[in-house]
């Protein structure tokens, strides 16, 4: 259920309406932050998608759970008419649907590499127990063994974007009517 008043003529795109009618500067900044994550991340696509998918599950955002970066990220930029020189979907092979189905079982699934497992663990713990992960020396030893500081900063900011913006979409009910990017771009 959408939690703000949306005129009937904008019912199919509540997020777009809100971006034009409410908090325009905030929403434009949120859009820029979201797009920066997809445009500038150096993580492999599978690491990125593992962490992103886990946040989508935790947030409960329907659109985020249906989103696939390899398929949908280019559509995020379609309105500009120009594909950026780089998108995260350029960072290696795309995960298959078995990968996405196993994300919630990241601890026991054989589908994930050690780096993918750390990225998903980081996302989950960042969302659910930020105080505990901040002080977990064992985790940080494992993370630093596999990721550079630059990659950790990239992952942290990506996760922050997904948590915040995915929760906005879910809490305001925008995810109850929005179509996946691939369909919306047609």
C-alpha positions in Angstrom: 0.0 0.0 0.0 1.3 3.4 -1.0 1.8 5.6 2.0 1.6 9.1 0.4 -1.1 10.6 -1.8 -0.5 9.8 -5.4 -2.9 11.2 -8.1 -4.5 8.4 -10.1 -2.8 9.5 -13.3 0.6 8.8 -11.6 -0.4 5.5 -9.9 1.8 3.4 -12.2 4.9 5.4 -11.2 4.6 6.6 -7.6 8.4 7.0 -7.2 8.5 9.2 -10.3 5.6 11.3 -9.1 7.2 11.7 -5.6 10.5 12.8 -7.3 8.7 15.6 -9.1 6.3 16.7 -6.4 8.1 16.1 -3.1 11.6 16.5 -1.9 12.9 17.1 -5.4 16.5 17.8 -4.3 16.6 14.9 -1.9 15.2 12.5 -4.4 17.6 13.7 -7.1 20.5 13.2 -4.8 19.2 9.7 -3.9 18.9 8.9 -7.6 22.5 10.1 -8.2 23.8 8.0 -5.3 22.0 4.9 -6.6 23.2 5.4 -10.1 26.8 6.0 -8.9 26.8 2.6 -7.2 25.9 0.9 -10.5 28.2 3.1 -12.6 31.3 3.1 -10.5 31.5 -0.1 -8.4 34.7 -2.2 -9.0 33.3 -5.3 -7.3 32.7 -8.3 -9.5 29.1 -8.5 -10.7 28.5 -11.7 -8.7 29.9 -10.1 -5.5 27.8 -7.0 -6.1 24.6 -9.0 -6.9 25.1 -11.3 -3.9 25.3 -8.4 -1.5 22.5 -6.4 -3.3 20.2 -9.4 -3.4 20.6 -10.1 0.3 19.8 -6.5 1.1 16.7 -6.7 -1.1 15.6 -9.8 0.9 16.2 -8.1 4.2 14.5 -4.9 3.2 11.5 -6.7 1.7 11.6 -4.5 -1.4 9.7 -6.4 -4.2 11.2 -4.4 -7.0 14.7 -4.8 -5.6 14.2 -8.6 -5.3 13.2 -8.8 -9.0 16.0 -6.5 -10.2 18.9 -8.1 -12.0 21.9 -5.8 -12.6 23.0 -7.4 -15.8 19.5 -7.2 -17.3 18.2 -4.0 -15.6 21.1 -1.6 -14.8 21.4 -0.3 -18.4 17.7 0.6 -18.3 18.4 2.9 -15.3 20.3 5.1 -17.6 18.0 4.8 -20.6 16.2 8.1 -19.9 19.4 10.0 -20.6 19.9 8.3 -23.9 23.5 7.5 -23.2 24.9 4.4 -21.6 27.8 5.3 -19.3 31.2 4.1 -20.3 31.1 1.6 -17.4 28.4 -0.2 -15.5 28.8 -2.9 -12.8 27.3 -5.4 -15.3 30.6 -5.0 -17.2 32.4 -6.5 -14.1 32.3 -10.2 -15.1 29.7 -12.9 -15.8 26.1 -12.5 -14.6 24.7 -14.7 -11.9 22.1 -17.2 -12.9 18.7 -17.6 -11.2 20.1 -20.5 -9.0 22.6 -17.9 -7.6 19.8 -15.5 -6.6 17.7 -18.4 -5.2 20.6 -19.4 -3.0 21.6 -16.0 -1.6 19.6 -16.5 1.6 21.5 -19.7 2.2 24.9 -18.2 1.5 26.5 -19.9 4.6 25.8 -23.4 3.2 25.4 -23.1 -0.5 28.3 -24.3 -2.7 27.4 -21.7 -5.3 29.4 -18.9 -3.8 33.2 -18.1 -3.9 34.9 -17.0 -0.6 34.7 -13.4 -1.8 31.0 -13.6 -2.7 30.4 -15.2 0.7 32.2 -12.3 2.5 30.3 -9.7 0.4 26.9 -11.3 1.3 27.9 -11.7 5.0 29.0 -8.1 5.1 25.7 -6.9 3.6 23.6 -9.0 5.9 25.4 -7.9 9.0 25.7 -4.3 8.0 21.8 -4.3 7.7 21.0 -6.4 10.7 23.8 -5.9 13.2 26.0 -2.9 12.4 27.4 -2.6 15.9 28.5 -6.2 16.1 30.2 -6.3 12.6 32.0 -3.0 13.4 33.7 -4.7 16.3 34.1 -8.3 14.9 37.9 -8.6 14.5 37.5 -12.1 13.0 35.3 -10.8 10.3 37.6 -8.0 9.5 40.6 -10.3 9.3 38.7 -12.5 6.9 37.5 -9.5 4.8 40.9 -8.0 4.6 42.4 -11.3 3.5 40.1 -11.2 0.4 39.3 -7.5 -0.3 41.4 -4.4 -0.6 40.5 -1.3 1.4 39.1 0.3 -1.8 36.8 -2.7 -2.4 35.6 -2.6 1.2 34.7 1.1 0.9 32.9 0.3 -2.4 31.0 -2.5 -0.8 30.1 -0.4 2.3 28.7 2.5 0.2 26.9 0.1 -2.2 25.2 -1.6 0.8 24.3 1.7 2.4 22.6 2.8 -0.8 20.6 -0.4 -1.1 19.6 -0.4 2.5 18.5 3.2 2.6 16.8 3.5 -0.8 15.3 0.0 -0.8 13.7 0.7 2.6 12.3 4.0 1.3 10.7 2.2 -1.6 9.3 -0.5 0.6 8.2 1.6 3.5 6.4 4.1 1.3 4.9 1.3 -0.7 6.5 2.4 -4.0 7.6 -1.2 -4.6 4.0 -2.4 -4.5 3.2 -1.1 -8.0 6.6 -0.4 -9.7 7.5 -2.7 -12.5 11.0 -4.1 -12.9 13.3 -1.8 -14.8 13.4 -4.0 -17.9 9.6 -3.8 -18.3 9.4 -0.2 -17.3 11.9 0.8 -20.0 9.8 -0.8 -22.8 
